[in-house]
Amino acid sequence: MQIKSAGTIGFLDYIESRYGRLHGNRRLFLKENQHITASELSRWITAGYRLDLTNGDIFKSSNKKVNVKDILVFNKSNWFVADSFQC
């Protein structure tokens, strides 16, 4: 099982850890996640999509990284670094 960054795991790794490696493990996953089709699941596994274990988000990992900088906020006539970002 490969857990890369904090709380992410590959789809197949998740299914095998949750439902075992026996035949029918994907069927059990789909039974509990009826909003996902078998073709979607197969495509996500083949393409290397990952699952965020903290919130259930599905994403494709990349070797590219973003340089995360402080968020600047403009207030009247001044720019300053925000303490936290809220929408």
N, C-alpha and C positions, 0 to 999 in steps of 0.2 A: 504494500500500500504506500502510495506517495502522497504525503501532505506537504505541499510546497510552502506557500506563504501561510500566515496565521489564519487558520480556519478554512482552507480550501482543499478540495480533494477532487480527483478525476471522477467522472461519472461511473465508469466501470468499477473503480476501486470502491466507491461508495456503495454501489449495488452489491458487490461481493462481500463487503464488510457487514452490510445490514441484512442481506437475504441469503448469504452463503454463495458457494461456487457451484451448487447443484443446478441441473437443468430446471428451468422455470423461474429462476431468480428475477429475470427482467419482467416476466408476467406478474409476479408478486409486486414489484415496484409499480408497474402500470396500474394494478388494481388499487393501490393506495394513492395514486396520482392520476386520476381519471381525466384530468384536463390536459394530459400529455399523451400524444399518440405514439404508437410503436415506431413509426417511421421517423418521427422527431427524435426519439430516444436513440435509435440506431445511428442517425446522422450526427447527433451530438457526441456519441461515444467515438465514432470513426474520426470525427474532426478534432478530437482532443479537448472538448469543452470541459470546464471545471464547475464545481458546485461550491458556493460559499456556505460553509456550515453554520455561520452565525445568522444568516437571514434567508437562505434558500435561493439566492440569486444565481443565475446561470450565466457563464461568460466563457469566452475563449481566451486563454492566457496568451501572452505575447512576450517576446524577448525584449521588446522596447519598454522603457520606463520613462515616466514623466518626472522632470525635476520640479518637485512641489515646493513652492515658495510661499512666504507669508501673504495673506490676502490684504490688499490695500483698499482702504475705504476713503472716499472723498466726503468730507463734512464741511459744508459751507465753502471755505476757501483753502482748506488744508487736507493733505493726504496723511493718513496714519495707518499703522498696522492694526488690523482687527484682532481682538482677543479671541473671538470665536465667530464662526460663520453661521448665520441663520438666514434661511429664506423667508 
